[in-house]
Amino acid sequence: MNDVANATPASAAAHPSSDGAPNDNSSSLALTLGSVGVVYGDIGTSPLYAFREAAAAAAAGASGPITREIVLGVLSLILWALIVVVTIKYVLVLLRADNNGEGGTLSLTALATRALGRRTALVFLLGVIGASMFLGDSVITPAISVLSAVEGLKLANPAFGHFVVPLTIAILIGLFAAQRRGTAGVASLFGPIMVIWFATIALAGLFHIRDDPGVLFAINPLYGVQFLLEHGRIGLVTLGAVFLVVTGGEALYADLGHFGRKPIQTAWFGLVLPALLLNYFGQGAKVLADPAAIENPFYRLVPEALLLPMIVLATAATVIASQAVITGAYSLVHQAIQLGMLPRLAILHTSASHAGQIYIPRVTTALLVGVLLLVGIFHTSSALASAYGIAVTTTMVVDGLLAFIVVWKLWNIKLWQAALMIVPLVIVDFTFFSANLLKLFDGAWAPLLFGASMVLLILTWRRGTTILAQKTRRSEVPLESLVANLERKPPHIVPGTAVFLTSEPDFAPTALLHNLKHNKVLHEHNVILTIITTDTPRVREDERVTMTAVSPHFGRVALKFGYMERPNVPKALAIARKHGWSFDIMSTSFFLSRRALKPATHSGMPQWQDRLFIGLAKSASDATDFFQIPTGRVVEVGTQVTV
């Protein structure tokens, strides 16, 4: 592990909500089309299984056939879940809570921290839990989405039932194998394919509403309320299944920075929401007219002659939904690394023109292993539905709590007004969370286990780096004292510039001390370099570099990068020329301290956690690659430290 800067948030002024595009040259229509392909993949493929699972759960609890009361109650709950959770909370409220145009749980955490004016353990923990559970959802979404689409083959020909799981596994392996190539080549197809998908499911649902037009009475919320009151625990179980219709709603906020608020809202109100409602109501009418259709009401809406094309379209839509979730996981892990929540991982850029298109090999491997395990354990989308939802509800509860802080403190709204706006939404989220907890032993343990593992890794890394910094600081020499001594008794001066990377610019870096001790020389120019990660997504070029002179031979330089940027130290130092430093990479040497960590007899963590931290530190990518420093200009000094 190298003695370099951990992520240190720097305050920045709140910016107004992003109304439009990140790219001024992109038309609103293009951004809206793009949001349909990326933002709405997950929630857009929920009709494949959501109504079926909710109605089946209600019927099983009632120990009887599907009744009109069940269908109308479930449809009412579906309609109002989409309106309250997605439309009001995310589309109308949270999309306005942006961090310099970016959204997502970590952006909301940064906003809440800024609103309070200080770091707090509670806000940090909420952010960690929300981000970890989003990753838990990233494991299950590809599994259930692709599996539910391929299961349509059993309707086309029951003999195909044996091929569902192998074909699903093959598609998923192909999807993850393609990540290394990037999504630039196929991203342009995502929007049009998903537009075709939404138009198709809307028409299929609209055509079958006429099977029983009385299904439209479910618009009345009293049908949903009455169903919950009359069915007690069964109603709560059904509510847990109803939540499947809003999974993916958190992606609206997470992808804010890619498309802007208005394109996402336009796509939701103009296409996605109407298409979803028409399809769900069509499924309800079909089941009322033919109760046997509950086996797979989505595919029963399609004429037999069009079944195979619909299966192909559904599979394409679920692959797109999975791709969007995988991309979101990459972005989240990248942000977590920049914020010091995880060790450095190798991040590969797959597009020369789009900085946000990245590929993280270790994340890909972890997700693929998790997805294949879920398919192998559960086999069917119905079984996986029991595991789905708990991670998303946890993230949504976290988003609601953090949003309350932002609305109250950052938007300068009175406490009672903020409570009136946010508390009802949090209560709804917590109700869904409670309903999904009932599925804990039926499969919900899987994403919870994955998310809890991520929480453990993040907390271990943060605690370990804090302990390591405290131990290192005890043996550090104040930079001012060292410089004063060197000015009185200067060692041999050699030409060139030495850059010493450190997270504590007020103390002499270990590499500097070792260079003086063993080589007994001092460079003509010495730079104490600190990398700072701000709590904003990006930093303007004119704010990138801060220089402070210490002595004729020493200076401090701070480089600021946003948490969504990949640090490029040589490029940033080139900006320092504007500040008077004639930076020349060919006459500059970068000194890094590589630490060999050993477990201490007594530390601030249990021994097993010490070993976990050391394992994480060993797995970290080399700082040279992470900060994009030319390897031929790097000198590494090894030290051994106990933690």
N, C-alpha and C positions, 0 to 999 in steps of 0.2 A: 504494500500500500504506500502511496506517495504522500509526502507532506504538502498537500495542496489545499486550496480553499474548499471548505464545505459550503453548501448553498446557504447564503446569508441574505434573507429578504431585505430589500431596501424599499423604503416607503416611496410612493408615487401618488400623485393626485388622481382622484377618481375621474374617469372620463365618462361622458354621456353615452347612453346606450347606442350600440351599433345599429343604425337603421338600414343601412344598405350593404353594399358589397365590400369585401376586403380589397377587391381589385376594381378600381374606378372604370376600367375599360370593359368590364363585363356587363352585359345588359341584365336588367332585372329578370327578364324571361329566362335567360340562360342560367342564372343563379337559382331561380325557382325550379327549373327543370333538374338542375344538379341536386338540389335539396331533396327532391322526390326520390332520386336514386340512392342517395347516401343516408339521409336523415331518417327516412320512413321505411327502410327495408324491414326492420324488426317488427315494428307495430303493424306494418302492412301485410305481413304474412301470418299474423295471429288468427285470422279467420279460418286457417287450415285446421285448427284444433280447439280454439278457445270456447266457442259456443257449444261444441260437442262435449267437452269436458265439464263445463258448468251445468248443462242440462242433465248429463249423465250422473253427475254428483248429486243433483237435487232428486232425480228419480230413484237413485240407489238409496238415498236416505229416507225417501218416502216409501220404499219397498213396494213400488207399484209402477205402472206404465207412465209414460210422458203425458202430462195433462196440460190443458190450456193454462191453468194457473201457474204451472211450472215454467212454461215457455214465456208467458207474458212477464212473469216475475224476473226471470233471468235476463230477458231482453231489456227490461226497464233498468236493471242494475248495470248492464253493459253500456246502455246509452248514457246514463248519468255518470258512470265511471269515466267515460271518454270526455264528457263535458267538464266535470269537476277536476279530475286529476290532470288530464292532458291540456284541455283547452284553457281553463282558468289558471291553474297553477303554473304550467310551463309556458304555454303559448302567450298568455296575456301578462303574467307577472314576472316569472324568472327570466324570460328573454330580455327584459329590461335591466336585469342586474348583471351587466357585463363588466369584465375587467379589461379595459382597453380593447374592447371588441371581442374578447374571448369568454367562453362559458365553460361549464363543467364544475364538478365538485371541488377540485383543487383551486379553480379560479374563485369560486364562492368562498372557500376557506380563506384565501388571500384577502378578499373584500371584507370578510367578517373581522379578520385580524386588524386590517386598516381601520375599520369602523370603530373598534374598541381602542385603538391607539397603542396596542401592545400585544405581544404574544401571550396566549393563555393555553394552558394544558387542555382545557375542555374543547376549545375550538380546533386545536391541532388533532386531538383524538377523534373528534367528529369527522374531520377531513380524512384522516387515515382510514377510518371505518368505511366511509362512503366510497373512497377510491378503491379499497380492497374488495368491497362487495360488487363494485362495477366489474372488476376483474373476474370475480366469481360468476357473474352473469355472462361474461365473455366466453366462459367455458361451455355453458349449457345452451346458449342461443344457437350456435351452429349445429349442435347435436339434434335438438328438438325440431328446428326449422327444416333441415334437410330430410330428417327421418319422416316427418309428417308429410312432406311432399312426395317422397318416394313410395310411401304406403298406398298411394292411389293406384299403384300397379296391382294390388290385391283385388281392387274392384274391377279392373280391366280383365284380369284373369286370376282366379284364386291360386293357380299353380305358381304364380310369380311371387307368392308370399315368402318362399324360402330365399328369394334373392334380395329382399328389401334391405336387410342388415348388411350383407356384403357390398351391395351397390352403394349404400349410404357411406360405408367406410371408404370405398374407392373414391367417391366424390370428395369426401372431406380430406383425404390424403392428397388428392390432386389440388384442392383449393389451397391447402397449407404449403404444398410444394411450390406453388406458383407465386408465393409471397415474395420470394427473392427477386423475381423479375419486376416487381412493382405493379401498380394498378393504372399507370398512366395510359397504357395502350387500350385498356378495356373500360376505363372510367367513363369515357364519353358515351358508352352504350348503356350504362346503368340507368340514367334518367329515362331515356326512351322506353327501355324494357319495363321499368316500373310504372311508367305512365300507361303502357299497354296492359300491365297487370291490374292496376287500379280500375281502368276502364272496363276490363273484362269482368272482374268480380262485381263491379257495380251493375253491369248489365245482367249478369247471371242472377243477382239478388233481386233486381227490379222485375225481371221476368217472372219470378216465382212468388213475389208478394201477392200477386193476384190469386194464388192458390188459396189464400185465406187473408183477405184484406183486414180482417179484425185484428191482425197482429199489430197494426199501427196504434192500437190503444195503449201499447206498452210505453208510448211516449210519456204517459202520465206517471210521474215518479211514485205515486201511491201504490202502484202494482209492486214495485221493488220493495218499498217500505213494508207493505203488508206481508210479502213473502218472507222477509227476514223476521218479522215479529211472530209469525205463525209457525215458523219451522225451527226456531231456537238454534241449537248447535248445528243442525243440518244446514240452516241458512248461512251460518258462519263458514261452514265447509264450502258451500256453494260460492260464497263471496271470495274465498281463496282461489277458486277456479275462475271466477269472473275477472279477477285481477290479471289473468293472462292477456286480456284485450288491451291493457295499457303498458305491458312490458315493451320497452323501447321508447317510452315517452321521455325518459331521461336523456336520450340521444338528441332530442330537440335542443336542449340547453348545451350539451357537450359539443355540438357541431356549430354553435353560434358563430365562431370565428371564421369558419369556412364559407359561410353563405350570407350572414347578416340576418337581422331580425325580420325585416319585411318579406324577403323571399320565402323564409321558412313559414311565416304566418300565412302568406298567400297560398302556398302549396297545401297547407293544412285545411284552410277554410274553402279553397276552391276545388280541391280534388280529393285529398286523402280522407278527411272526415266524412263527406257525403258517400264516398265509395264504401268505406267500412260499414257505415250504418245501413246502407242499402243491402249489402251482402249479409250482415247479421240478421236483419229483418227478413230477408229472403230465406235464409236457413230456418228461421223460426216458422215461417209460413209453410215451408216444405215439410217440416216435422209435424206440424199440426194436421196437414193433409195426408201425410204418410208417416206414422210413428216409426216405422222400420228404418226410415232414413237417418235416424239418430246414430246409426252405426258410423256414418261418415257424411254428415249433412252438407259439407262443403262440396265434395265431388258429386253428390247426388243432384246438385243444382245444374250440372252440365249434361247435355244430351250425350248418349253413349257414343255417338260417332265422333264427338269432340273430346272424349275423355283423355285419350293419349296426348293430344296437343296441349290440353290443360295441365296434364302432369308434367310435361316438358317445361311449360311456362312457369308452373309453380316451383319446379326444381331450380330454374334459373333465378326466380325471385328470391328463393331461400339462400342460394349461393351468394347473391348480392347482399342480402341481409347479413349473412355471416361475414362477408368481406367488410361491411361497414363496422361490425362489432370488433373484428380483428384490428382494423385500422384504428379504431377508438382505443383499443388496449395498448397499441404501440404509442399513441399520443400520450396516454395517461402515464405509462411507465417512463416515457421521456421526460415529462413534467416532474414526476416523482424523483428521478435521478437529479435533475437540475435543482430541485428544492432540497436535496440532501436526504431524501427519505429512503433511497436505495443506493447500493454501490454502483459505480460506473459500469455500464454494459456496452458492448460493441453495438454501435448504431450505424447502419448502412443507409445511404440515401439512394433511392431508386429512380429519381428523376432529377435532371439537371435544371429544370425550370420551376419545379414545385418543391420548395424546401420542406413542406409538411409531409411529403411522401417518403416514409422511412420504413426500414425493415430491421427488426431486432431478433437475431437468430435464437437467443435463449428464450425469449418470450414466445416465439413461434413453436419451439419444441415443447415448452410447458403447456401451452394451450392445446396443441395437437394430442399430447399424451392424455390430458384431462378429457378432451372431447371423445377420443376413442374409448377411454375407460367407461364413460357414461353410456355410450352406445352399446358397448359390450355388456354392461351391467343391467341396463333397463330394457333394451331391445325394441321397445315400442314408444311412440310419442305419447300415448296415454299414460304409460308408466313414468315417462320423463316429466309429464305435466305436474306430477306430484312434487318433483324436485324444483320445478320452475317457479319463480316469483319471489321467494324469500330474500334472495340477494338484492333484487330490484326494489322491493319494498323497504329494505334497510337503507339503500341509497336514497330513496325518496324521502324517508323520514329525516335523514341527515340533511338533505337539501332544504327541507322545510324549516328545520331548526336554525340552520345557518342563514336562511333567507330572512327569518324574523330579526336577527341581529342586524343584517344589512338594511332592511327596510326601516327599522327603528332608528339606528344610529347613523347610517350613511346617507339615507334619504331624508333625514331630519323630519320624520313623521312622529307625531305624538304616540306615546306608548299604547294607549287604548285603541288608536286607529291602526297601528301596526298589528296589534293582537286581533282586532276585528278582521283584518285582511288575511293574516297568515294562520292563526290558531285553528280555525275551522278546517283548513286544508291539511294541517298537521294531524288533526283528529281523524280525518278520513284516511290519511296515509297510515296512521297507527292502527286503525281498524283493519285495514288490509294486511298490515304486518301481523296482527294477532291471528287473523284468519289463516294466513300462510304458515304460522307456527304450528297449526294443527297437523300440517303435513310433514312435520319434522322427521318422524320415524318412517315415513313412506317414501322418502327420497330427498326431502328438503335439506337433509344433513350434508349432501354432496357439495352444493355451492357454498353453504355455510362453512364447511371444513376448508374449502379452498380459500375463501375470504379470510377466515380466521388465521390461516397459515400466513397469508400476506400481511395481516395486522401484526403477527408475531415477528415476521422478518423486518418490517419497517421499524417497529418499536425497538427491536434488538439493535438494528443498525444505528438508530438515532442515539440510543443509550450508550452503545459501545463507542461511537465517535466522540460523544461528550466526555466519557471517562478517559479515553485516549488523549483528548485535547488537554484535560486537566492534568494528567500525569506528565505530559510533554511540557506543559507550561512551567512546572516546578523546576525543571532543569534548564529553562531557557534564559538567555541573557538579553536584557533590554537593548534594543538596537541603538538607542542614543548613547548608552554607556560604551558599547563596543566601538561605535564610530569615533567617539572621543578618544578612546585608548589608541585606536589605529592612527588617528591624526597626530597623537603625541609620539608614537613609536611605529611609523609606517613600515610595513613589510616591503618586499620587493614588488614593484609595480610592473605589470605586464600590459601590453596594448590590448584593445578590444573591450567588449561589453559582456558582463556576466549578469544573467537574469536568474534570480532565485525565487522559485514559486513557494508561497506560504499562505496559510490561512490566518496568520497572526502578524500583521505588518509592523506591530510595535516591538516585536522581538526578533532577534537574529535567527534566521532559518538554520536548521540543523546542517543543511548542505554547505552553507557559508562557513560555519564553524569548522566543519571537517576539512573543507578546502584550505582554510588558514592553518589548521593543525598539521595536515599531512603534506600539502604542497607548498605551504609557507609563501604564498604569493597572493596578491590582490590585483584584480583587474582595474584598468584605468577608469572604467565606468561600471558601477554596480547598481542593479535595479532590484528592489524588493517588490515582487509582483504578487498581487492578490486578485483572485477571480471572485467576483461577487455576482450572485444570481438574485435578480430583483423579483419583487412580487407582481411584476407586470409581464405580459407575454413577450414583449420585445422592447428594446432600448434604441432610441434614436442615435445615429452616428455621432452627433455633436455632444451626446452625453456618455459616450462609450468609455472615454479615457479621462482619468484624473491623475495629474502628476504633482508631486510635492518634492522639492529639493530638501535633502537632509544635510549634505556637505558637498564639497567639490567632487568627491568620488562616489557619493551615495545619493540615491533618490528612491522615492516610493511611487509606484504606479498601481492604480486600481482600474481593472477592466470590468465593466458591467455588461452582463448579458441577461436577456429576458429568459424566463423559464421554458419558453418554447423554442429558443434558439440553440443551435449547436455552437459552443465556444470555438472560435478560431483565433488563437493567440497571435500568430504572426500578422494576420490581416488587421487585427485590432491595434497591434503595436505600430503598424504602418501609419495609422491615424495620428499617432503621437508626434509625427513630424510636424503637424500643424501647431503643436505645443512647443516646438523648438528642439525636439530630440531627433538627431539625424540617425534614425534607426536603419541598420544594415544587417540583414539576416546572416550574411556571410562572415561578418566579424562579431557575431553574437553567439554566446554559448548559454544554454539553458541548464541550470543545475536543479536536480530533483532529488529528494531524499526518499529512498525506498526502504520501508520498514518491514522487518520480519517480526511478526507478532507471536508472542508466547503467552499461554494462560498463566495468570498470577494466582498465588495461593489464596489471596484475599482481594476481592474487587467488589464493585458495586452490583455485580450480577452473579447469579448462580453459575457453577462451573459449566453446566451444559449450555448455558446461554453465552458464556465466554467463548466456548468452542464454536458455537453457531456464528458468532460475530467474526471470529478469526476465519472461518470458512467463507463467509460472505466477503471479507476483505481480500482473501486470496483469489476469489472469483472475479474481483473487479478488473475491468479492462485497464490496460496501461494508460497512464496519464498522458504520455506522449501522443498516442493515437487520439485519445478523447479530446485533447485540446488542440489537435492538428498541428503539432510542432514537428518540424523535420527531424527525423531520427538521427541524422548526421550531425545535428547541432546540440545534442542532449548528452549531459554527463550525469550519471546516477550515482548517488552515494548511499551505501547500505548501512542501516542501523537496526538494532534489535530492541524491541520494547515489549514489556509484559503488560497485559490488560486483565 
